[in-house]
Amino acid sequence: MYDWNDLRFFLELSRQGRLITTARKLHVDHTTVSRRIAALEEQLDARLFDKSPSGYKLTDAGLRLLPFAEQIETQSNKLYQEISGKDTRLSGTVRLAAPEGLGAHIIAHNLQQFRVKHPDIELELMAESRRTSLSKREADIAITLARPDSGRVIAWKLCNYRLRLYGSKKYLAQHPAIKKMDDLGHHNFISYIDDLIELPGLRFLDQVIKDPHVIFRSTNVMAQYNAVLDGIGLSMIHCFMADQDARLTPILPDDIFIDREYWLVVHEDLRHVARVDAVCRFLTKLLKESHNLMMGYII
């Protein structure tokens, strides 16, 4: 039988990836962490971590153990709350994969309210334009453009959002006026790199503009955004980004727009882990309260 207490060391090392950081979190010496991990591996007769220059990574056995250890941690917290009548102070790391624009302009700008409530939860934000594998623990939570159609995951819709065609005031002052759709044939556009688009939800320029003259492409939404600000061309931009920037002007806003959805996805093994649940609740509340901004009703 293994020592249950060793699971604390296993969980923290899986989250931190380094002995020194893990030891600091647990208020012990790093040799203690190493010794407890070695003892757990011996008791379970399995190697739980691979060591590399970038730190400690979970092996297949470690990945199998992780959800069980998470469940034990969650039940331990519940036990304490039920018996003592006190809320546990949630701690640990949660890795969130989210589209770049949403992460930079909405999530990062609203973290203070989350930090006040959960100061010991470390949130890691990954900017993603590809599919993230929750089963391989590339992230704990993902915000996607569509509901997943497979996998052991739980998903719910966060919100709708809208994109419109925008140009900088500088660009519009130097190019022919746009009063109707046909006028767009005389203008330059900015978009994604077609053959590098993994997510169908990112294909939208061709859906609203016929044969756009694209002069700059990037997989990076912030690069596209800055190119529009620099006056290179026009682009479809999220309303929650562009409507807060006085340098940008929506073009034919009643005629040119696309609506999309954001979905929150979490692996079913992590759904009721306390710190993961705290982040899920924060994101769900934040996007619900940001409805008007997400849909471009604030201009």
Secondary structure in CASP SS format (residue, H / E / C, confidence):
PFRMAT SS
TARGET T0000
AUTHOR 0000-0000-0000
METHOD secondary structure of the structure
MODEL  1
M C 1.00
Y C 1.00
D C 1.00
W C 1.00
N C 1.00
D H 1.00
L H 1.00
R H 1.00
F H 1.00
F H 1.00
L H 1.00
E H 1.00
L H 1.00
S H 1.00
R H 1.00
Q H 1.00
G C 1.00
R C 1.00
L H 1.00
I H 1.00
T H 1.00
T H 1.00
A H 1.00
R H 1.00
K H 1.00
L H 1.00
H C 1.00
V C 1.00
D C 1.00
H H 1.00
T H 1.00
T H 1.00
V H 1.00
S H 1.00
R H 1.00
R H 1.00
I H 1.00
A H 1.00
A H 1.00
L H 1.00
E H 1.00
E H 1.00
Q H 1.00
L H 1.00
D C 1.00
A C 1.00
R C 1.00
L C 1.00
F E 1.00
D E 1.00
K E 1.00
S E 1.00
P C 1.00
S C 1.00
G E 1.00
Y E 1.00
K E 1.00
L E 1.00
T C 1.00
D H 1.00
A H 1.00
G H 1.00
L H 1.00
R H 1.00
L H 1.00
L H 1.00
P H 1.00
F H 1.00
A H 1.00
E H 1.00
Q H 1.00
I H 1.00
E H 1.00
T H 1.00
Q H 1.00
S H 1.00
N H 1.00
K H 1.00
L H 1.00
Y H 1.00
Q H 1.00
E H 1.00
I H 1.00
S H 1.00
G C 1.00
K C 1.00
D C 1.00
T C 1.00
R C 1.00
L C 1.00
S C 1.00
G E 1.00
T E 1.00
V E 1.00
R E 1.00
L E 1.00
A E 1.00
A E 1.00
P C 1.00
E H 1.00
G H 1.00
L H 1.00
G H 1.00
A H 1.00
H H 1.00
I H 1.00
I H 1.00
A H 1.00
H H 1.00
N H 1.00
L H 1.00
Q H 1.00
Q H 1.00
F H 1.00
R H 1.00
V H 1.00
K H 1.00
H C 1.00
P C 1.00
D C 1.00
I E 1.00
E E 1.00
L E 1.00
E E 1.00
L E 1.00
M E 1.00
A E 1.00
E C 1.00
S C 1.00
R C 1.00
R C 1.00
T C 1.00
S C 1.00
L C 1.00
S C 1.00
K C 1.00
R C 1.00
E C 1.00
A C 1.00
D C 1.00
I E 1.00
A E 1.00
I E 1.00
T E 1.00
L C 1.00
A C 1.00
R C 1.00
P C 1.00
D C 1.00
S C 1.00
G C 1.00
R C 1.00
V E 1.00
I E 1.00
A E 1.00
W E 1.00
K E 1.00
L E 1.00
C E 1.00
N E 1.00
Y E 1.00
R E 1.00
L E 1.00
R E 1.00
L E 1.00
Y E 1.00
G E 1.00
S E 1.00
K H 1.00
K H 1.00
Y H 1.00
L H 1.00
A H 1.00
Q H 1.00
H C 1.00
P C 1.00
A C 1.00
I C 1.00
K C 1.00
K C 1.00
M H 1.00
D H 1.00
D H 1.00
L H 1.00
G H 1.00
H H 1.00
H C 1.00
N E 1.00
F E 1.00
I E 1.00
S E 1.00
Y C 1.00
I C 1.00
D H 1.00
D H 1.00
L H 1.00
I C 1.00
E C 1.00
L C 1.00
P H 1.00
G H 1.00
L H 1.00
R C 1.00
F C 1.00
L H 1.00
D H 1.00
Q H 1.00
V H 1.00
I C 1.00
K C 1.00
D C 1.00
P C 1.00
H E 1.00
V E 1.00
I E 1.00
F E 1.00
R E 1.00
S C 1.00
T C 1.00
N C 1.00
V H 1.00
M H 1.00
A H 1.00
Q H 1.00
Y H 1.00
N H 1.00
A H 1.00
V H 1.00
L H 1.00
D C 1.00
G C 1.00
I C 1.00
G C 1.00
L E 1.00
S E 1.00
M E 1.00
I E 1.00
H E 1.00
C H 1.00
F H 1.00
M H 1.00
A H 1.00
D C 1.00
Q C 1.00
D C 1.00
A C 1.00
R C 1.00
L E 1.00
T E 1.00
P E 1.00
I C 1.00
L C 1.00
P C 1.00
D C 1.00
D C 1.00
I C 1.00
F E 1.00
I E 1.00
D E 1.00
R E 1.00
E E 1.00
Y E 1.00
W E 1.00
L E 1.00
V E 1.00
V E 1.00
H E 1.00
E C 1.00
D C 1.00
L C 1.00
R C 1.00
H C 1.00
V C 1.00
A H 1.00
R H 1.00
V H 1.00
D H 1.00
A H 1.00
V H 1.00
C H 1.00
R H 1.00
F H 1.00
L H 1.00
T H 1.00
K H 1.00
L H 1.00
L H 1.00
K H 1.00
E H 1.00
S C 1.00
H H 1.00
N H 1.00
L H 1.00
M H 1.00
M C 1.00
G C 1.00
Y C 1.00
I C 1.00
I C 1.00
END
